[in-house]
Amino acid sequence: GEWTIIADNVCDHDPCFLAMDDDGDIWTRGLNELHQLAPDGTEKPFNVDAKSIPGDFYWSHTAAGIAFDDEGNLWLGTYNSRLLFLELLNPGEEVEAFATHIISGFEASDLAVDSHGNVYAPETVFGRIHKFTPDGDQETLLETGRHGRVAVAINQDDEVFVGFGFGEIAILNPDGTTAHYADVKTQRMVFGANNVLYAVVGLGGEEKSVVAIT
């Protein structure tokens, strides 16, 4: 297929994470960077904690995932043991202002949100998968015991899929067990509107490709 560049230098040299809001705008997340782009790449300004973005410096550290919940709130993972929750101050309206809340204590590697607003955040130190509810409760769903980045994705049925760097994608069952899904080595993946799982393959300095898994 053909491709077109719509925005340059949005994440500098940092790993770049993407999310899409209900209006079809694309959000990019990198080192101390957060951008809202229209589908044609035009940057759209917004406010976080009374700071104007772009323009004012907003410290959010190195990227480790970005995801919207059903209420339009934005979740940002960081490599410095924080999960940032940007609460939309004007629900139902065009994005104007966010207020920051911080949950500490783990090193996030990816983020996904289900249809109930539960946030799933893997952390790299012990390979755990954490679940945060809209009420602020936290639950550890899985402990792999392996150090390294873990990917997470949620399908349309709110099933949780976990991608391991050692070469497997598995379904995470409600009882904490896993079921093999595919032999793919990935650290980032997402479900499309057609409920097909898309994953980035190629780690470290390897060449990167996107694969569709059915």
Beta strands, then each sheet from edge to edge (+ up, - down):
strand 1: 17-20
strand 2: 26-30
strand 3: 33-37
strand 4: 46-48
strand 5: 51-53
strand 6: 63-68
strand 7: 74-78
strand 8: 82-88
strand 9: 97-104
strand 10: 112-113
strand 11: 119-123
strand 12: 128-132
strand 13: 138-143
strand 14: 150-154
strand 15: 160-164
strand 16: 168-172
strand 17: 178-182
strand 18: 186-191
strand 19: 197-201
strand 20: 209-213
sheet 1: 1+ 2- 3+
sheet 2: 5+ 4- 9- 8+ 7- 6+
sheet 3: 10+ 11- 12+ 13-
sheet 4: 14+ 15- 16+ 17-
sheet 5: 18+ 19- 20+
end
